[in-house]
Amino acid sequence: MPGMGRRDDDALAAEWHQLMGRYNRLMCALDRELSLAHDLSASEFEVLQQLEHAEECSLRMATLGENAHLTQSALSRLVSRLETDGLVTRKACENDRRSLFVALTDAGRARYAEARPTQRRVLRDEGSDCLPV
């Protein structure tokens, strides 16, 4: 950005480093608590949450990847694990065979409902210093 000096750049970099540290600590806490209590990673919980809030509890894989901030490869592996556990199903789009839809199963809906209070507690307890309320 024009007009920014080295000192401003260094301050910006320091703020970025602090933000990433808070984010990483929060994600580690979410992963730990969700894994121990519900056998879910934070990313798996996020996918279940995205599906729970979607129309008909179903989303295109591409949309799910964008919403969950995952690469196509990472999302594919994650959805495969959730599918193996019976929490989601995948099916081809009727109008476009190249597109896949991921849908939440009843078991997925139940696991999300069980894990949601844990996720919210961790956000409250661990995220209070970095999340606006």
C-alpha positions in Angstrom: 0.0 0.0 0.0 1.5 3.4 -1.0 2.7 5.5 1.9 3.2 2.6 4.3 6.6 2.5 5.8 8.6 -0.4 7.1 7.4 0.3 10.6 3.7 0.1 9.5 4.5 -3.1 7.6 6.1 -4.6 10.7 3.1 -3.6 12.9 0.8 -5.2 10.3 2.8 -8.4 10.2 2.8 -8.5 14.1 -0.9 -8.1 14.2 -1.3 -10.9 11.5 1.0 -13.2 13.6 -1.1 -12.6 16.7 -4.4 -13.2 14.8 -3.0 -16.5 13.4 -1.9 -17.5 16.9 -5.3 -17.0 18.3 -7.0 -18.8 15.4 -4.6 -21.8 15.7 -5.2 -22.0 19.5 -8.9 -21.9 19.0 -8.9 -24.5 16.2 -6.7 -26.8 18.3 -9.1 -26.5 21.2 -12.0 -27.2 18.9 -10.3 -30.2 17.4 -9.3 -31.6 20.8 -12.7 -31.2 22.4 -14.8 -32.3 19.4 -12.6 -35.3 18.8 -12.7 -36.5 22.5 -16.4 -36.0 23.0 -17.8 -36.7 19.5 -15.2 -38.3 17.3 -15.3 -35.2 15.0 -12.6 -32.8 13.8 -13.4 -29.1 13.8 -13.6 -29.2 9.9 -15.9 -32.2 10.0 -18.2 -30.3 12.5 -18.1 -27.3 10.2 -19.2 -29.4 7.2 -22.1 -30.9 9.3 -23.1 -27.4 10.4 -23.1 -26.1 6.8 -25.3 -29.0 5.8 -27.6 -28.6 8.8 -28.3 -25.0 7.8 -28.6 -25.6 4.1 -31.9 -26.0 2.2 -32.9 -29.6 2.4 -29.7 -30.3 4.4 -27.8 -30.7 1.1 -25.2 -28.7 -0.8 -23.1 -29.1 -3.9 -19.5 -30.2 -3.1 -18.1 -27.0 -4.7 -20.3 -24.8 -2.5 -19.5 -26.8 0.6 -15.8 -26.5 -0.1 -16.1 -22.7 -0.5 -18.1 -22.3 2.7 -15.9 -24.6 4.7 -12.7 -23.0 3.3 -11.3 -26.4 2.2 -9.6 -27.4 -1.0 -11.4 -29.9 -3.3 -9.0 -32.6 -2.3 -9.3 -32.0 1.5 -13.1 -31.8 1.2 -13.2 -35.0 -0.8 -11.3 -36.9 1.9 -13.3 -35.3 4.7 -16.6 -36.2 3.1 -15.4 -39.7 2.5 -14.8 -40.1 6.2 -18.2 -38.7 7.1 -19.8 -40.9 4.5 -18.0 -44.0 5.9 -19.4 -43.1 9.3 -22.9 -42.8 7.9 -23.2 -39.0 8.6 -23.6 -37.9 5.0 -24.4 -39.3 1.6 -23.1 -38.2 -1.8 -25.1 -38.3 -5.0 -24.7 -37.0 -8.5 -26.7 -34.0 -9.6 -29.6 -35.0 -11.9 -29.0 -32.0 -14.2 -25.2 -32.1 -14.2 -23.6 -35.5 -13.8 -20.2 -33.8 -13.1 -21.6 -32.2 -9.9 -22.0 -34.0 -6.6 -24.4 -33.2 -3.8 -23.6 -34.0 -0.2 -26.6 -34.5 2.1 -26.8 -34.8 5.9 -28.2 -38.2 7.1 -30.3 -38.6 10.2 -27.2 -39.9 12.0 -25.3 -36.8 10.8 -28.0 -34.5 12.1 -28.0 -36.3 15.5 -24.1 -36.1 15.7 -24.2 -32.4 14.9 -26.9 -31.8 17.5 -24.8 -33.6 20.1 -21.6 -31.8 19.2 -23.0 -28.3 18.8 -23.0 -27.5 22.6 -19.4 -28.6 22.8 -18.4 -26.4 19.9 -20.3 -23.4 21.4 -18.7 -24.0 24.8 -15.2 -24.0 23.3 -16.0 -20.8 21.4 -17.2 -19.2 24.6 -14.3 -20.4 26.8 -11.4 -20.2 24.4 -12.5 -17.7 21.8 -13.6 -14.8 24.0 -10.3 -13.0 23.4 -10.5 -13.2 19.6 -14.2 -13.3 18.6 -16.5 -10.3 18.5 -19.7 -10.8 20.5 
